Amino acid sequence: MTFDVAVAGLGGIGSAIAAHCATRGRSVVGIERFGPAHDRGSSHGKTRMIRKAYFEDPAYVPLILRAFELWRDLEQRSGEELLRITGVLSVGLEESEIVSGTKRAAAQHGLALEQLSREQVAERYPMLRLEADEVALFEPDAGVLDPERAVTAHLNAARNAGGQLRFGETMRSWEARNDDVKIELATGETINARTLVLSLGPWFEKTLESLGVPIQVQRNVQAWFTPEANVYEAGRFPAFLLDRAGLVAPLYGFPDFGDGVKVAFHGAGEITDASDLKREIDFGSEVAPIVEVMNNWMPGGAAEYRNATPCMYTLTSDGHFVVDRHPHHSNVILCGGFCGHGFKFASVIGEIGADLALDGGSRHDIGFLSLSRFASK
């Protein structure tokens, strides 16, 4: 049998692509080296932020608006709560990347965004400690995704539509031919598909580098704490971004949904390799710096350390995704380099990946995510 589509990698992105292809009535096989909704890559940790006023680049805003719609659609079809609106509070200097970029994206696309005075922040969140020159923005429509539930919902959607999902199996190699792609598994078994979608997460490094795309895999630590009071629980406290001068990287975090307050630095870890990731956490060098910032920013939020886990960012040189066809093989689709801010887009990347695999193009403007931007570098 030759499948219409093979999807290599069934994490946040691959599970969504498999679901979109299968629910369009096409034959799909998914290949994943680990188990369903695993914690070995980049799509775990109980919470992922989702926001519309996208400071990274306003070009993402149309994609994230569609992502919101598709997450809600997946909730309806799965019966699972995947997206919770908490609002996102962004704090930093007026000229900081997060504050200035958030304002630019909101203005360009007419998005809801409040600029809060220090008095308003103190009234809403009296526990927080802003520095004298910091400003605050509040995006009321933003919120939090549950990555494990979201991946599981996409996998179930793919399976319920007839997709074959094969876990614990590793793709050893692939060969694109005129009419199909031959995929060899580590077991020696071969699979044929008309189109192959590569959504390999941190294991994309060699593929992208072979195409001239500079890529690095970064190890980042996310930590959970029991706060000393209920002022940081969901319903009372938003997700947040803190772009404070002097920090090793911006701090981001989430309210307590029952598992504690989760906090991490956005992009401050060591460069590593996906197959050799250090999973042990060093409290003194990796958690204590988070606690120190939290004590100054949200006193009592880190009263008791609960646990921490590593997560991998697959970083392109410009911090943007790669979503494109393989330049030498039109029946191979590349979806990678999601740079630590891609999970929120998984639902719409699923739609885009299915468009590219099945229709030959995308209904969305993804030119800014193409390989061509690296051609002259």
C-alpha positions as CSV (number, residue, x, y, z in Angstrom):
1,M,0.0,0.0,0.0
2,T,1.2,3.5,-0.8
3,F,-0.2,6.1,1.7
4,D,-1.2,9.5,0.5
5,V,0.8,11.1,3.3
6,A,3.4,10.0,5.8
7,V,4.2,12.2,8.7
8,A,7.5,11.7,10.5
9,G,7.3,13.0,14.0
10,L,4.0,13.1,15.9
11,G,4.6,15.9,18.5
12,G,2.7,19.1,18.6
13,I,3.1,19.9,14.9
14,G,3.1,16.4,13.4
15,S,0.0,15.3,15.3
16,A,-1.9,18.3,13.9
17,I,-0.8,17.6,10.3
18,A,-1.7,14.0,10.6
19,A,-5.2,15.0,12.0
20,H,-5.8,17.5,9.2
21,C,-4.8,15.1,6.4
22,A,-6.8,12.2,7.8
23,T,-9.9,14.2,8.4
24,R,-9.8,15.2,4.8
25,G,-10.3,11.6,3.9
26,R,-6.7,10.8,2.8
27,S,-4.7,7.8,3.9
28,V,-2.1,8.8,6.5
29,V,0.6,7.0,8.4
30,G,2.4,8.7,11.3
31,I,5.8,7.6,12.6
32,E,7.0,8.5,16.1
33,R,10.1,7.2,17.9
34,F,8.5,7.8,21.3
35,G,5.1,7.3,22.7
36,P,1.9,9.4,22.3
37,A,2.2,13.0,23.9
38,H,5.7,12.2,25.2
39,D,8.0,14.5,27.2
40,R,11.1,13.9,25.2
41,G,10.9,16.9,22.8
42,S,9.3,20.3,22.8
43,S,5.5,19.7,23.3
44,H,5.1,19.0,27.0
45,G,4.9,20.9,30.3
46,K,1.2,21.2,30.9
47,T,1.0,24.9,29.8
48,R,1.9,26.8,26.6
49,M,1.1,30.5,26.1
50,I,-1.1,31.6,23.2
51,R,-1.4,35.3,22.3
52,K,-2.6,37.4,19.4
53,A,-0.5,40.6,19.7
54,Y,2.6,38.8,18.4
55,F,5.7,40.8,19.4
56,E,8.0,38.4,17.3
57,D,6.5,39.7,14.0
58,P,3.1,41.1,13.1
59,A,3.1,38.7,10.1
60,Y,2.2,35.9,12.5
61,V,-1.0,37.5,13.6
62,P,-3.3,36.1,10.7
63,L,-1.9,32.7,11.5
64,I,-2.5,32.9,15.2
65,L,-6.1,34.2,14.7
66,R,-6.8,31.1,12.6
67,A,-5.0,28.9,15.2
68,F,-7.5,30.2,17.8
69,E,-10.4,29.1,15.6
70,L,-8.9,25.7,15.0
71,W,-8.1,25.1,18.7
72,R,-11.8,25.9,19.5
73,D,-12.9,23.5,16.7
74,L,-10.7,20.8,18.1
75,E,-12.1,21.3,21.5
76,Q,-15.6,20.8,20.2
77,R,-14.7,17.7,18.3
78,S,-12.7,16.2,21.1
79,G,-14.8,17.2,24.1
80,E,-11.6,18.3,25.8
81,E,-10.8,21.7,27.3
82,L,-7.6,22.8,25.5
83,L,-7.5,26.6,25.6
84,R,-8.1,28.7,28.7
85,I,-8.4,32.5,28.5
86,T,-6.4,34.0,31.3
87,G,-5.1,37.2,29.6
88,V,-1.4,37.9,29.2
89,L,0.4,40.6,31.2
90,S,3.6,41.9,29.4
91,V,5.9,44.1,31.5
92,G,9.2,45.8,30.5
93,L,10.8,49.0,29.3
94,E,8.8,50.9,26.7
95,E,11.5,50.2,24.2
96,S,11.9,46.5,25.1
97,E,11.3,43.9,22.4
98,I,8.3,42.4,24.1
99,V,6.5,45.7,24.9
100,S,7.3,47.5,21.6
101,G,6.6,44.5,19.5
102,T,3.3,43.7,21.2
103,K,2.1,47.3,20.7
104,R,3.2,47.2,17.1
105,A,1.4,44.0,16.3
106,A,-1.8,45.1,18.1
107,A,-1.9,48.5,16.3
108,Q,-1.2,46.9,12.9
109,H,-4.0,44.3,13.3
110,G,-6.5,46.2,15.5
111,L,-6.2,43.8,18.4
112,A,-7.4,44.4,21.9
113,L,-4.6,45.6,24.2
114,E,-4.7,47.6,27.3
115,Q,-1.8,49.8,28.5
116,L,-2.0,49.8,32.3
117,S,-0.6,52.5,34.6
118,R,1.4,51.5,37.6
119,E,-1.7,52.3,39.7
120,Q,-3.9,50.0,37.6
121,V,-1.4,47.2,37.9
122,A,-1.2,47.7,41.7
123,E,-5.0,47.6,41.9
124,R,-5.4,44.4,39.8
125,Y,-2.3,42.6,41.0
126,P,-1.1,44.2,44.2
127,M,1.4,41.3,44.7
128,L,3.5,42.3,41.7
129,R,6.6,44.5,41.9
130,L,7.2,46.7,38.8
131,E,10.4,48.7,38.6
132,A,10.2,52.5,38.3
133,D,10.7,52.7,34.5
134,E,8.7,49.6,33.5
135,V,5.3,49.7,31.7
136,A,2.6,47.1,31.5
137,L,0.4,45.8,28.7
138,F,-2.6,43.4,29.1
139,E,-3.9,41.3,26.3
140,P,-7.4,40.1,27.4
141,D,-7.9,37.6,24.6
142,A,-4.7,35.7,25.3
143,G,-4.4,32.5,27.3
144,V,-3.0,29.1,27.9
145,L,-3.0,25.8,26.0
146,D,-2.6,22.4,27.5
147,P,0.0,20.7,25.2
148,E,-0.4,17.1,26.3
149,R,-4.2,17.3,25.9
150,A,-3.8,19.1,22.6
151,V,-1.4,16.6,21.1
152,T,-3.6,13.7,22.3
153,A,-6.7,15.3,20.8
154,H,-5.0,15.7,17.4
155,L,-3.7,12.1,17.6
156,N,-7.2,10.8,18.4
157,A,-8.7,12.9,15.5
158,A,-6.2,11.3,13.1
159,R,-6.8,7.8,14.4
160,N,-10.6,8.2,14.4
161,A,-10.4,9.3,10.7
162,G,-8.5,6.2,9.8
163,G,-4.9,7.3,10.2
164,Q,-2.3,4.7,11.1
165,L,-0.2,5.9,14.0
166,R,3.0,4.0,14.7
167,F,4.8,4.7,18.0
168,G,8.1,3.5,19.2
169,E,9.4,3.4,15.6
170,T,12.2,5.5,14.2
171,M,12.6,6.6,10.6
172,R,16.2,5.6,9.5
173,S,16.1,7.2,6.0
174,W,13.9,8.4,3.2
175,E,14.3,8.5,-0.6
176,A,12.1,10.8,-2.7
177,R,11.3,9.3,-6.1
178,N,9.2,10.6,-9.0
179,D,5.8,9.4,-7.7
180,D,6.4,8.6,-4.1
181,V,8.8,8.6,-1.1
182,K,10.3,5.4,0.2
183,I,10.8,5.5,4.0
184,E,12.9,3.0,5.8
185,L,12.4,2.4,9.5
186,A,15.1,1.3,11.9
187,T,13.5,-2.1,11.9
188,G,14.3,-2.5,8.2
189,E,10.6,-2.2,7.2
190,T,9.8,0.2,4.3
191,I,6.8,2.4,3.9
192,N,5.8,4.2,0.7
193,A,3.9,7.5,0.6
194,R,3.0,10.0,-2.1
195,T,4.1,12.8,0.1
196,L,6.3,12.9,3.2
197,V,6.0,15.6,5.9
198,L,9.0,16.0,8.1
199,S,8.0,17.4,11.5
200,L,11.0,16.2,13.5
201,G,11.2,18.9,16.2
202,P,14.8,19.0,17.6
203,W,15.7,16.0,15.4
204,F,15.4,18.3,12.4
205,E,18.9,19.8,12.9
206,K,20.8,17.7,10.3
207,T,18.1,18.0,7.6
208,L,17.8,21.8,7.9
209,E,21.6,22.3,8.1
210,S,22.0,20.3,4.8
211,L,19.7,22.9,3.2
212,G,21.8,25.8,4.4
213,V,19.6,26.7,7.3
214,P,21.6,27.5,10.5
215,I,20.0,25.6,13.4
216,Q,20.7,25.1,17.0
217,V,19.0,23.0,19.7
218,Q,18.8,24.8,23.0
219,R,18.0,23.2,26.4
220,N,15.7,25.3,28.5
221,V,14.4,24.5,32.0
222,Q,10.8,25.0,33.1
223,A,10.1,24.9,36.8
224,W,7.0,24.6,39.0
225,F,6.4,26.2,42.5
226,T,3.7,26.1,45.1
227,P,2.9,29.8,46.0
228,E,2.4,30.8,49.5
229,A,-1.0,32.3,48.8
230,N,-3.9,31.8,46.4
231,V,-3.4,35.2,44.7
232,Y,-1.5,33.4,41.9
233,E,-4.1,30.8,41.1
234,A,-5.9,30.7,37.7
235,G,-8.9,33.1,37.7
236,R,-7.0,35.7,39.8
237,F,-3.7,35.9,37.9
238,P,-2.8,35.9,34.2
239,A,0.0,34.4,32.2
240,F,2.9,36.8,31.9
241,L,6.0,38.0,30.1
242,L,8.6,40.0,31.9
243,D,11.3,41.6,29.7
244,R,13.3,43.2,32.5
245,A,16.6,44.8,32.0
246,G,19.4,42.8,33.4
247,L,17.8,39.4,33.1
248,V,19.6,36.6,31.3
249,A,16.4,36.3,29.1
250,P,12.8,37.3,29.4
251,L,10.9,35.5,32.1
252,Y,7.5,33.9,31.3
253,G,5.0,32.1,33.5
254,F,1.5,30.8,34.1
255,P,-1.0,31.0,37.0
256,D,-1.6,28.0,39.2
257,F,-4.0,25.6,37.6
258,G,-3.5,23.0,40.4
259,D,0.0,22.0,39.6
260,G,1.7,25.1,40.9
261,V,3.0,28.2,39.2
262,K,5.1,27.4,36.2
263,V,8.0,29.8,35.3
264,A,10.9,29.7,32.9
265,F,13.4,31.9,31.1
266,H,12.6,32.2,27.4
267,G,15.7,31.1,25.6
268,A,18.5,31.0,28.2
269,G,19.8,27.5,28.1
270,E,22.9,25.7,26.8
271,I,23.2,24.5,23.3
272,T,22.8,20.8,23.1
273,D,21.9,17.8,20.9
274,A,18.5,16.2,20.8
275,S,19.8,12.7,21.2
276,D,22.1,13.7,24.2
277,L,19.9,16.0,26.2
278,K,20.8,16.3,29.9
279,R,17.6,15.6,31.8
280,E,18.9,16.1,35.3
281,I,18.2,19.5,36.8
282,D,20.8,21.4,38.8
283,F,18.8,23.5,41.3
284,G,21.7,25.9,42.1
285,S,22.4,26.9,38.5
286,E,19.1,26.4,36.8
287,V,16.3,26.9,39.3
288,A,17.7,29.3,41.9
289,P,18.1,32.1,39.3
290,I,14.4,31.7,38.4
291,V,13.5,31.9,42.1
292,E,15.6,35.1,42.6
293,V,13.8,36.9,39.8
294,M,10.4,35.7,41.0
295,N,11.1,37.0,44.5
296,N,11.6,40.4,43.1
297,W,8.8,40.2,40.6
298,M,6.0,38.2,42.2
299,P,6.9,37.7,45.9
300,G,5.6,34.5,47.4
301,G,5.1,32.9,44.0
302,A,8.1,30.6,44.4
303,A,7.5,29.7,48.1
304,E,8.1,26.0,47.6
305,Y,9.9,24.3,44.8
306,R,8.0,21.4,43.3
307,N,9.9,20.1,40.2
308,A,11.5,21.1,36.9
309,T,12.0,19.5,33.5
310,P,14.0,20.4,30.4
311,C,12.5,21.4,27.1
312,M,14.2,21.9,23.8
313,Y,14.0,24.9,21.5
314,T,15.0,24.3,17.8
315,L,16.4,27.7,16.9
316,T,16.8,29.1,13.4
317,S,19.2,32.0,13.0
318,D,16.4,34.5,12.7
319,G,14.1,33.0,15.3
320,H,11.3,32.2,12.8
321,F,9.8,28.9,11.6
322,V,10.6,26.9,8.5
323,V,7.4,25.8,6.6
324,D,8.1,25.0,3.0
325,R,8.7,22.4,0.4
326,H,12.0,20.7,0.1
327,P,13.9,22.6,-2.6
328,H,14.9,19.4,-4.4
329,H,11.9,17.2,-3.8
330,S,8.4,18.7,-4.2
331,N,6.8,15.7,-2.4
332,V,8.7,16.4,0.8
333,I,7.3,19.1,3.2
334,L,9.4,20.7,5.8
335,C,7.9,21.9,9.1
336,G,10.5,22.7,11.7
337,G,12.6,25.3,13.5
338,F,9.8,26.4,15.8
339,C,12.2,28.3,18.1
340,G,10.4,27.8,21.4
341,H,7.3,29.9,20.4
342,G,5.7,27.5,17.9
343,F,3.3,25.3,19.8
344,K,0.5,27.8,19.9
345,F,0.5,27.6,16.1
346,A,0.3,23.8,15.9
347,S,-3.4,23.8,14.9
348,V,-2.9,26.1,12.0
349,I,0.4,24.6,10.9
350,G,-1.5,21.4,10.8
351,E,-3.9,23.0,8.3
352,I,-0.9,24.5,6.3
353,G,1.0,21.2,6.3
354,A,-2.1,19.4,5.0
355,D,-2.6,22.1,2.3
356,L,1.0,21.7,1.1
357,A,0.9,17.9,1.2
358,L,-2.5,17.5,-0.5
359,D,-3.3,20.6,-2.5
360,G,0.2,21.8,-3.6
361,G,0.0,25.2,-1.9
362,S,-1.4,27.0,1.2
363,R,-4.4,29.2,1.7
364,H,-2.3,31.2,4.2
365,D,0.5,33.7,3.6
366,I,3.6,31.7,4.7
367,G,6.2,33.4,2.4
368,F,8.0,34.8,5.4
369,L,8.5,31.2,6.7
370,S,10.1,29.9,3.5
371,L,13.6,28.6,2.9
372,S,14.3,31.4,0.5
373,R,15.1,33.8,3.3
374,F,18.3,31.9,4.0
375,A,19.5,31.9,0.3
376,S,21.7,35.0,0.5
377,K,23.0,34.4,4.0
